[in-house]
Amino acid sequence: MKPPVPHRRWALAAATALALVVGGLAIPVTRAAEAAPVGAGSYTTTPVGPLPSGCGAMSSNPRQFATANAPAGPIPTNDWWSSLLWKRTDCSFSEPLHAHPISYDTFGDGLGFSANSTPAISGTATGVGEFHYPYVQDIRVGVAGLSAPLVKVDGWTDWTVSPHWSDGTRTMRATIGHGLPFAYFQTTGGNAQISTAGTPDVWSNSGATIGFRVNGHDYVGFAPSGASWTVASGRISSTLAGRGYFSVALLPPTSSAAERAALAATYGQYAHAHVTGTQVSYAYNPATSGLTTTYAFTTTAREGTATQTVVSLYPHQWKSLSGSTAITPTYPSARGRMKVLTGVNQFRTAMKFQGILPELPAVGDGSGGDLSTLTGHLTATRANPMDQRGNDTYWTGKGLGRAARIAEIADQVNDTTTRDSALNAIRSTLTDWFTASSGKTSRVFYYDNNWGTLIGYPASYGSDQELNDHHFHYGYYIAAAATLAKFDPTWAATSRYGGMVDLLIRDANNYRRGDTQFPYLRDFDIYAGHDWASGHGSFGSGNNQESSSEGMNFASALIQWGQTTGNTAIRDAGVFLYTTQAAAIQEYWFDVSDQNFPAAFGHSTVGMVWGDGGAYATWFSGEPEMIQGINLLPVTGGHLYLGNNPAYVRTNYAELVRNNGGQPTVWQDILWQFQALGDPDAALANLRANPGYTPEEGESRAHTFHWIRNLAALGNVDTTVTGNHPLSAVFSRNGARTYVASNPTATPITVTFSNGTTLSVGAGKTATTGAYTWSGGNAAGGVPPTTPTDPPPTTDPPTTPGNPTRYLLPGGGLGAAGSAATTTVAAANGNHDGTPTNAQVFTATGLNLAYAGGQTAFDLFVDAGTAVGNGVQVRISYDLTGNGSWERVETLRYFATDPVTGYEHYTQNAGLSSATGTLGALSNGTVRVEVWSAIGNNPTTVGIGNQSVLRLPYS
C-alpha cells in the first residue's frame, strides 16, 4: 500500500518559508485578534500569522510595483500576469507572461515576444511527462536607449495588463492580453525600436507598415500615418513621426505570400484602434438552462475611425461561439488552435449548464442487503463525521466536505441520527472558524486591507504568504454551509453566519464588480476559462493549476449556496464559473477531442495545466493514481460534468491502469467513483472485490458505496436533456432515463425538463421520475421501492454468465476485467475487408440475459505503432441458444489506425459495414468477437485484460 501524501504546493511553500528566514524578512508576531463583526460572526483585522510576501516590502506595500495610474482598490492576484506585481527574485522584472497566442517577457530595455510553436516534451507516455511551449524570444520592442531599472503595472482590465517602463528620460507603456495578436505601445523620449533574434526577413516595408519574419514567425509593425520604418544592424526603428504610439501584431501561420499580405492588410485596418479595456458579462437563463457570455473590448482610436479589433479565441470559446464566424488560418498555442475574429468589439458564447445535485438520489442502495450495507457505513461515521487529518484551512475543508456528503446521504435514507451528527459537526466547525473572539489566534479568518484578501489561520500550502488555493480551501466551507443552510436556514441568514460565507465567496472569486474589499474574480482567469492556483504566478512556465475539480467544487458550492439562500447573483456567478470551466477542463486537462495536446505527448490527461503547457505530474506525487485523481476529487453531485463524456471516462481510467501497471492501489475510492461515470458496472465490481481499501482522506465508505451503487442503477449522465432548475440532472441506462431534482427550500416546486418531462419535488427533498421513480427526501416512508420500474434493478456485475459488460481476455475469453495485457493481430498483407482472416477470437458461453434493446457497444484499444495504411476490423456474433447457429452477426467498418505510437479507440461509432439477423434473449447463449486486420502490411497491437471492452445490449 502506497502512503497517502498531502496534495498541495508544499515544496514551493517550504522554499518560500526558507527564503523568508534567510532573507531576514519579518513575519508578524502572533497577537490577540481584533474582531470585525459580520452578523453573528466576525473576522480579525489584526495579523495572527505570516502575510503575503514577495519582493522587498511587499507584505506591507503590495502596490509598490504599480504606478499611480493603476486602478484603485484591491490588486488582482492568481492571474496569468501576476508575476508583474510579485516579480522574480531580482525584484525588477516578471517571469514570462503566456498570453496566447503570444508570450511576453519584460526587460530593462523593453518587452520581449515569443511565438514558439514547437513543444518541448519530456518524460514518457507511461510515466511522468510534460509538454511546454517555452518562451523563445523572436523580438524585443522598446525605445532606443531605454534602460529602466524595473517594470511597473500601469493598469489592468479583465484579461489585459499594461506594463510600464521609465528610466527618467524615456518611457514606454504597453498593453497586452489574452487572445490579442496585437501589442499596443505608447512611448516618449526616443525612437520606437524592434530588436530581432538574428537578421529579420523583411517581406514588406511600405510607409508606416513593415512586415518581417523572425524564427519562422511573421510580425507586422504599424507606425502612425506619415511615419516610416528603417532597418539596420538587426534593428527596426521609427521616429513615429513624433506621435508616440504604434502597435506590433503577430500573424497566424500562412501558406502563401499572398495570404500573408492579405492578412497584414486586414489587421492594418484595426492597428490603431488600441484595445484599452476588456470586460466579461454573463447571463444564466434557468428556463433553457442556457449560459450566454459576452467578451467585450473597448478601443481608443489613436488615429482614424476604426473602433473594432482582431481577437483570437481558445477552443472552449470558438466551439461555443454564437452569432459570429471565426476565420482561418489559426494560431498554434499551448491550449490548441486559436481561431480568429476580425473587425469585432465583442463576441459571445452560448453554453448549456447541465445541472448539479447536492448528492445522487438513493435509488439503488436503499433496499435489501444494500440498505444494510449503507446503514452500517453511515453508522460508522457518527462518532466522527469529519474525520479530518489536520487543523488548517485545507484539511478542515476536506473534513467539512466529508460531513456534508454524509448528511445528504443519511437524510435520503431516513438515518436522521447520522444526518444530525454530521450537521452538528458542520455547524460547530463553521461557527468556530467564523468567530474571531478576543485573543483567538487559530481557527480564525483575518482580513488584510493592503492585499484585499481574507486569510484563514492555520493556513496551508501557501494560502497565506502566496495567496495560493483560496478557491480550493474555501469551496469546501461554502459547500458544507449550503448543506447546513438547507436544514438550518436560521444559521445561514445574513444576520447570523451567512455574511461570513459571503466573505469567503468574495475573497476567492468576487462576484461583485467594483467591490472595494476584494478583486473581481480573483482566482478565475476570465478569458482562459479556468482558475489559477498560484497567487504570484512567478514561474518560467507561467501560472499553474492542478486540481481543476476542486475549483469546480467552489463553483458548484456557489450554485448550491445561492439557490438555497435565494441569492441569484451568487447562483448565477456559480453557473458562469461552473459551465465555463467545465468546458475548459474538457479541452485543457482532458483533451477529450484529442486536438490540443501535442501528438507526441502520449497522455490522454494532465495533472497540471501551466501557462505554457501541461504536465502528467503533480506537485506532490508521481503516482498515476494521484496524477489523474487530483483532477477528480472531491466526488460530489457537483462533479457530474466528469461524466459528460462516458467514453472519455473509460479512456482516462484505462490510461491509469496502463500507467500504473494494474488497478489502482491508492485513492481507489476516488478512481472507482470516477470510473462509475463511464462504466458503473465495472466500478461496482471493483468496489465489491476490494472491501479492505483505504479511503481517501476526504472520503467515507458510506459515500463511495452510495455513489457507485446508485450510478450502477442510474447509468450514465445524459447531457441531451436539461432541467429548468439548477439542482437537476438526467441519467440514462439502456435507453431508459431517470430525471432527478433537488429542492433545498421550504416550498414544493415542479421542475420541467427540456423534453417536456415534469417532476414534482417536495420541500427539502430530492425526487426522481422515469426509470427509477422515488419520492425521496427526508419524509417518512421515503426509502425507495425494492422493485423500481423500468429498467429492472441493477445487481452487482459478477464474473458469471449474467454480466453484459465483458473484457477481451488473454486466452480468448470474454469476462470480468483482468490484468493489463496485449495481443497481436497479424498483418493483412492484402484486402480482407469484411472477411475475418487470421483473426484473434474471444468467446463467452452459457449466457442468460434479457435483451434490452439498442446496439452492441465496444471500445477496443488498438495501436499499429508508426505503421502507415493499417486497418483493424471487428465482427460480433450472437448464438442466442448455444446451438451453434449464429442468429445475429454484426460486422463493423474497419478502423484506420494512425502512424503514431499510442493506443487509439476503435468503437461502435465506426458504424456497421453489414448485419444479418436479429437480437433476442440469450438463453445459454454464446457471443463471439473476432478481430483481424482488414488492410495493411504490419501487425496491430490490441490491449486486452482490463482494456478492450464489449458492452452487450442486455440486462
Secondary structure, DSSP 8 states (H G I E B T S, - for coil): -------S-HHHHHHHHHHHHHHT----------EEEETTEEEESS--S-----STTTTT-TTTTB-TTS-SSS---SSTTTHHHH--TTSSS---EE-SS-EEEEETTEEEEE---S-EEEE-SSSSEEEE-----SEEEEETT---S-EEEEEE-SSEEEEEEE-SS-EEEEEEETT-SEEEEEEESS-EEEEESSS-EEEEEETTEEEEEETTEEEEEE--TT---EEETTEEEE-GGG--EEEEEE----SSHHHHHHHHHHHHTTTTEEEEEEEEEEEEETTTTEEEEEEEEEEEESSSS---EEEEE-HHHHTTEES---EEEEE--TTS-EEEEEEESEEEEEEE-----SS---SSSSSHHHHHHHHHHHHHHTT-SS--S-SSHHHHHHHHHHHHHHHHHHHHTT-HHHHHHHHHHHHHHHHHHT---TT--SSEEEEETTTTEEEEES--TTTTTS---HHHHHHHHHHHHHHHHHH-HHHHSIIIIIHHHHHHHHHHHB-STT-SSS-BTTTEETTTTEE---SS--STT--EES-HHHHHHHHHHHHHHHHHHT-HHHHHHHHHHHHHHHHHHHHHTS-TTS-SS-TTS--S--SEEETTEEEE--SS---HHHHHHTTT-S--GGGGGGGS-HHHHHHHHHHHHHHHTSS-SSSHHHHHHHHTTT-HHHHHHHHHH-TT----TT--HHHHHHHHHHHHHH-EE-TT--BSSSSEEEEEETTEEEEEEE--SSS-EEEEBTTS-EEEE-TT-EEEEESS-B--TTSTT-S--SS-SSS-------SSTT-SEEEE-TTSBEES--S-EEEEE---SS--TTS--S-EEEEEEEEEE-B-SS--EEEEEEE-TT-SS-EEEEEEEEETTSSS--SEEEEE--EE--SSSS-EEEEGGG-EEEEEE----EEEEEEEEEEEEEE-SS-EEEEETTTSEEE-SB-
